[in-house]
Amino acid sequence: MVSVRVQPCLLTVLLLNCFCCFVSSLYFHIRDAEVKCFREEIPDETLLLGNYRTQAYDQQRAESLPAPRDLRILVVAKDPDDKLVLSRTLGSEGRFKFTSHKPGGHQICLQPISSTLPLSAGGVLTVHLDIKVGEGTNNYTKIAAEDKLTELQLRIRQLTEQVQQIQKEQNYQRFREKYFHDVSHSTNMWIFWWPVVRSLYVVAIITWHTKSW
């Protein structure tokens, strides 16, 4: 029987390949003044970067057209406690970002707040949205130019930041496990005590009726 031992550096590389692509893309339609929201699960102290672009969609011809020039998009983000962390009004194309201060599901909403007559008259917008989280938000080409890093220095920095992101993800997974454990424990306790409480209630009612007779 042959035993295989994975070296720490190799294990780190394997983890980086598995966990360091924190990028998601969304594609959806939205009407004038309509609000579209979604949730993004992220660890604490983690940067989220969103890039979007919009197009007007002609439903009769089933084709995309350039977005109205006066189109404005309201972007609102809230943390797991429903506290406001971002509120910005941008154009038909834009970028937004914020840093989480608490782990959990962050709600991000987009809403067109002004447009030309065709959109207001019943047209829709096509929205292309890309979300990057944590280390995936870094522009390493720009970092290398600004800090004058060699290729080796840049690679070491990239690996260091990726490892830090993995540690944040692992901490967040432990946080989620503890949360679900607590919920499961509370549910099990309720399932255990509910028949007891119900039985005591029935006994109390019978006793009261017996005394009243």
Salt bridges, closest charged atoms under 4 A:
GLU34 OE2 - LYS36 NZ 3.78
GLU41 OE2 - ARG39 NH2 3.93
GLU41 OE1 - ARG176 NH1 3.51
GLU45 OE2 - HIS101 ND1 3.28
ASP58 OD2 - ARG61 NE 3.03
GLU63 OE2 - ARG61 NE 3.35
ASP81 OD2 - LYS102 NZ 2.71
ASP82 OD1 - LYS78 NZ 3.96
ASP147 OD2 - ARG157 NH1 2.59
GLU161 OE2 - ARG157 NE 3.37
ASP182 OD2 - LYS178 NZ 3.16
ASP182 OD1 - HIS181 ND1 3.73
